[in-house]
Amino acid sequence: MPLEDIKTIEDIKLLVNTFYSKVQEDPFIGPIFNEKIANRWPDHLEKMYRFWQTILLEVHTYSGSPFPPHKHLPVEKEHFDRWMEIFIATVDNLFTGAIADEAKLRAKNMADMFHYKINYFRNEAQNNTIKN
């Protein structure tokens, strides 16, 4: 059966559920997610459905700031690279088309921005510690 593009909330749920089940099992990034999210996976997944539905389908069900909960995570560039590797593989295994390509582009931009901002906040915290 040929792959189709991301079109519905059901497609978003399939993408999010498949992606995060791989993340949870991943030996490199899984422990970070599992420790941070703990028993709140259903809530996190619901939030991710709304986030991706808003971004990809322009159905505005998500509001909030995605970055603050990630600000203090113990992650480096390699963690973001692994996150992207899993995300791209998940999208490519499930979907093909313009919206699937948009999902990969948005994920890459978000990973790059989060990595940059996490490093910025770490450096600010270090500089403030040194000054005091």
Rosetta silent file (secondary structure, phi, psi, omega in degrees, C-alpha in Angstrom):
SEQUENCE: MPLEDIKTIEDIKLLVNTFYSKVQEDPFIGPIFNEKIANRWPDHLEKMYRFWQTILLEVHTYSGSPFPPHKHLPVEKEHFDRWMEIFIATVDNLFTGAIADEAKLRAKNMADMFHYKINYFRNEAQNNTIKN
SCORE:     score description
SCORE:     0.000 S_00000001
   1 L     0.000  124.587 -178.855    0.000    0.000    0.000 S_00000001
   2 L   -66.973  149.169  178.433    1.540    3.339   -1.026 S_00000001
   3 L   -74.510  148.747  176.378    2.184    5.911    1.656 S_00000001
   4 E  -117.663  173.129 -179.576   -0.001    9.004    1.845 S_00000001
   5 L   -80.515  168.439  174.672    0.537   12.447    3.288 S_00000001
   6 L   -75.725  120.804 -175.325   -0.416   13.622    6.785 S_00000001
   7 L  -129.970  -26.780 -170.397   -4.014   14.829    6.453 S_00000001
   8 L  -131.303  170.829  174.626   -6.011   14.221    9.630 S_00000001
   9 H   -63.187  -31.095  177.621   -5.768   14.206   13.405 S_00000001
  10 H   -64.961  -37.475  175.952   -5.661   10.395   13.154 S_00000001
  11 H   -64.638  -42.475  177.897   -2.499   10.716   11.041 S_00000001
  12 H   -60.257  -45.343 -179.666   -1.012   13.073   13.640 S_00000001
  13 H   -62.709  -40.706  177.205   -1.821   10.593   16.416 S_00000001
  14 H   -61.512  -45.768  178.647   -0.212    7.759   14.453 S_00000001
  15 H   -60.494  -52.329 -176.279    2.921    9.848   13.908 S_00000001
  16 H   -63.457  -47.071 -178.604    3.150   11.023   17.535 S_00000001
  17 H   -63.648  -43.530 -179.686    2.389    7.614   19.076 S_00000001
  18 H   -65.810  -46.052 -179.566    4.825    5.778   16.796 S_00000001
  19 H   -60.278  -51.233 -175.555    7.562    8.366   17.289 S_00000001
  20 H   -73.020  -23.145  173.824    7.318    8.530   21.069 S_00000001
  21 H   -68.995  -35.937  175.573    7.104    4.756   21.467 S_00000001
  22 H   -68.657  -41.021  178.846   10.468    4.612   19.638 S_00000001
  23 H   -60.810  -46.252 -178.114   11.829    7.449   21.781 S_00000001
  24 H   -59.765  -32.442 -177.362   10.802    5.703   25.013 S_00000001
  25 H   -90.273  -10.857 -175.953   12.652    2.558   23.950 S_00000001
  26 L   -69.674  128.099 -177.168   15.746    4.316   22.623 S_00000001
  27 L   -67.276  -22.054 -176.794   18.779    3.579   24.827 S_00000001
  28 L   -89.305  -52.458 -176.957   20.295    7.039   24.248 S_00000001
  29 L  -101.304  -17.524 -179.029   17.404    9.509   24.593 S_00000001
  30 H   -54.741  -48.486 -178.862   14.733    7.277   26.110 S_00000001
  31 H   -59.143  -34.355  179.573   16.006    7.550   29.708 S_00000001
  32 H   -66.660  -47.610  179.058   15.938   11.367   29.550 S_00000001
  33 H   -64.367  -46.480 -175.952   12.339   11.440   28.309 S_00000001
  34 H   -64.623  -36.316  178.387   11.174    8.681   30.635 S_00000001
  35 H   -69.976  -43.207 -177.589   12.706   10.340   33.690 S_00000001
  36 H   -69.593  -44.172 -174.119   11.308   13.787   32.842 S_00000001
  37 H   -86.942  -32.064  177.656    7.827   12.646   31.793 S_00000001
  38 L    52.773 -119.867 -176.240    7.551    9.668   34.164 S_00000001
  39 L   -93.326   13.902 -178.070    3.897    8.607   34.435 S_00000001
  40 L  -100.266   22.380 -178.997    2.599   11.626   32.499 S_00000001
  41 H   -57.617  -45.336  179.575    2.991   10.101   29.022 S_00000001
  42 H   -56.625  -41.925  178.113   -0.749   10.247   28.181 S_00000001
  43 H   -64.315  -42.691 -179.861   -0.801   13.991   28.974 S_00000001
  44 H   -62.862  -44.557 -179.517    2.390   14.567   26.981 S_00000001
  45 H   -63.059  -42.889  177.099    1.036   12.693   23.968 S_00000001
  46 H   -58.019  -42.983  179.122   -2.225   14.657   24.057 S_00000001
  47 H   -64.330  -39.009  179.359   -0.223   17.894   24.094 S_00000001
  48 H   -68.595  -35.372  174.922    1.883   16.660   21.168 S_00000001
  49 H   -58.451  -48.627 -177.873   -1.242   15.812   19.151 S_00000001
  50 H   -65.286  -40.813  179.650   -2.463   19.381   19.613 S_00000001
  51 H   -59.088  -54.064 -176.420    0.989   20.860   18.899 S_00000001
  52 H   -70.978  -31.976  176.349    1.471   19.008   15.611 S_00000001
  53 H   -63.158  -41.996  178.494   -2.171   19.453   14.584 S_00000001
  54 H   -64.844  -45.824 -176.060   -1.748   23.211   15.001 S_00000001
  55 H   -71.721  -44.103 -171.573    1.557   23.308   13.108 S_00000001
  56 H   -94.872  -32.504 -175.443    0.799   20.897   10.276 S_00000001
  57 H  -108.172   -2.285 -179.856   -2.969   21.007    9.779 S_00000001
  58 L    55.526   35.030  171.714   -3.552   24.618   10.867 S_00000001
  59 L  -105.873  106.314 -167.008   -6.238   23.499   13.302 S_00000001
  60 L   -80.707   85.335  179.883   -5.402   25.703   16.273 S_00000001
  61 L  -110.323   -9.463 -179.127   -5.788   23.396   19.254 S_00000001
  62 L  -107.519  134.879  169.112   -2.400   24.051   20.904 S_00000001
  63 L  -138.616  147.136 -178.845   -1.527   27.122   22.880 S_00000001
  64 L   137.337 -177.588  178.720    1.472   27.613   25.057 S_00000001
  65 L  -114.234  114.027 -176.281    5.215   27.852   24.870 S_00000001
  66 L   -70.894  -22.881 -173.407    6.920   24.608   23.932 S_00000001
  67 L   -74.676  -46.664 -171.697   10.403   25.644   25.043 S_00000001
  68 H   -48.462  -41.360  179.820   10.235   26.311   28.844 S_00000001
  69 H   -65.111  -16.311 -176.791    9.687   22.665   29.899 S_00000001
  70 H   -98.138   -8.018 -169.490   12.816   21.725   27.938 S_00000001
  71 L   -55.387  -37.614 -173.511   15.060   24.521   29.234 S_00000001
  72 L  -108.137   17.338  179.231   16.877   22.494   31.901 S_00000001
  73 L   -68.630  144.716  179.799   17.072   19.098   30.202 S_00000001
  74 L   -83.143   67.742 -175.740   20.505   17.425   30.297 S_00000001
  75 L  -123.376  150.872  178.765   20.817   17.278   26.512 S_00000001
  76 L  -125.046 -178.896 -179.166   23.541   18.005   24.000 S_00000001
  77 H   -54.031  -40.308 -177.860   23.722   18.190   20.196 S_00000001
  78 H   -61.795  -33.984  178.316   23.960   14.375   19.962 S_00000001
  79 H   -67.535  -42.047  177.480   20.604   14.029   21.738 S_00000001
  80 H   -66.332  -38.325  177.234   18.923   16.363   19.264 S_00000001
  81 H   -61.013  -43.006  179.403   20.584   14.493   16.387 S_00000001
  82 H   -67.226  -41.065  176.786   19.181   11.192   17.676 S_00000001
  83 H   -56.805  -46.338  179.635   15.741   12.773   18.198 S_00000001
  84 H   -65.456  -41.340  179.257   15.795   13.972   14.569 S_00000001
  85 H   -57.868  -46.147  179.569   17.010   10.609   13.291 S_00000001
  86 H   -67.295  -42.067 -178.265   14.061    8.859   14.957 S_00000001
  87 H   -63.191  -49.192 -178.884   11.598   11.552   13.856 S_00000001
  88 H   -61.802  -44.720  179.103   12.655   11.491   10.196 S_00000001
  89 H   -61.324  -40.224  179.659   12.631    7.683   10.084 S_00000001
  90 H   -64.226  -49.184  178.979    9.159    7.636   11.653 S_00000001
  91 H   -59.402  -48.132 -176.463    7.742   10.167    9.196 S_00000001
  92 H   -64.750  -30.237  178.643    9.376    8.426    6.219 S_00000001
  93 H   -76.242  -23.691 -173.647    8.055    5.019    7.295 S_00000001
  94 H  -107.121  -31.062 -168.935    4.481    6.282    7.674 S_00000001
  95 E  -141.626  161.175  169.728    3.914    9.153    5.240 S_00000001
  96 L  -147.705  142.732  178.703    5.004   10.871    2.062 S_00000001
  97 L   138.460 -178.023 -175.130    4.080   14.280    0.703 S_00000001
  98 H   -63.603  -40.776 -178.369    4.304   18.009    1.275 S_00000001
  99 H   -73.017  -35.869  174.975    2.958   17.965    4.842 S_00000001
 100 H   -61.881  -42.290  177.004    5.254   15.069    5.780 S_00000001
 101 H   -63.901  -39.634  177.595    8.174   17.108    4.419 S_00000001
 102 H   -62.412  -39.287  178.497    6.927   20.122    6.378 S_00000001
 103 H   -59.904  -44.028 -179.028    6.838   18.005    9.558 S_00000001
 104 H   -67.161  -40.633  178.331   10.503   17.071    9.099 S_00000001
 105 H   -64.726  -45.885  179.185   11.494   20.673    8.378 S_00000001
 106 H   -62.586  -40.595  178.569    9.572   21.995   11.399 S_00000001
 107 H   -63.251  -42.498  179.612   11.096   19.309   13.630 S_00000001
 108 H   -63.983  -45.365  179.242   14.613   20.208   12.437 S_00000001
 109 H   -61.632  -40.040  179.762   14.018   23.926   13.014 S_00000001
 110 H   -67.488  -43.531  179.190   12.615   23.207   16.474 S_00000001
 111 H   -61.467  -44.795  179.140   15.518   20.911   17.400 S_00000001
 112 H   -62.301  -44.194 -179.165   18.046   23.524   16.240 S_00000001
 113 H   -65.389  -45.553 -179.882   16.261   26.309   18.139 S_00000001
 114 H   -61.529  -43.144  179.450   15.893   24.260   21.336 S_00000001
 115 H   -60.730  -46.487  179.389   19.565   23.257   21.210 S_00000001
 116 H   -60.416  -48.063 -176.148   20.626   26.868   20.715 S_00000001
 117 H   -68.658  -38.429  177.137   18.371   28.179   23.488 S_00000001
 118 H   -60.352  -45.708  178.535   19.345   25.458   25.985 S_00000001
 119 H   -64.256  -39.170  178.047   23.013   26.310   25.431 S_00000001
 120 H   -59.848  -49.106 -179.051   22.245   30.012   25.743 S_00000001
 121 H   -65.752  -37.138  175.812   20.496   29.550   29.102 S_00000001
 122 H   -61.915  -45.544 -179.345   23.292   27.262   30.346 S_00000001
 123 H   -65.155  -39.578  176.543   25.917   29.833   29.408 S_00000001
 124 H   -61.669  -44.099  179.897   23.919   32.619   31.057 S_00000001
 125 H   -63.540  -41.837  178.787   23.608   30.562   34.250 S_00000001
 126 H   -64.910  -43.994  179.868   27.343   29.824   34.197 S_00000001
 127 H   -63.660  -38.934  178.112   28.223   33.467   33.608 S_00000001
 128 H   -67.497  -36.280  177.479   25.956   34.560   36.456 S_00000001
 129 H   -66.459  -41.080 -179.147   27.546   31.982   38.780 S_00000001
 130 H   -66.364  -40.808 -177.513   31.042   33.165   37.851 S_00000001
 131 H   -68.326  -29.144 -175.113   30.122   36.849   38.378 S_00000001
 132 L   -90.452    0.000    0.000   28.627   36.233   41.831 S_00000001
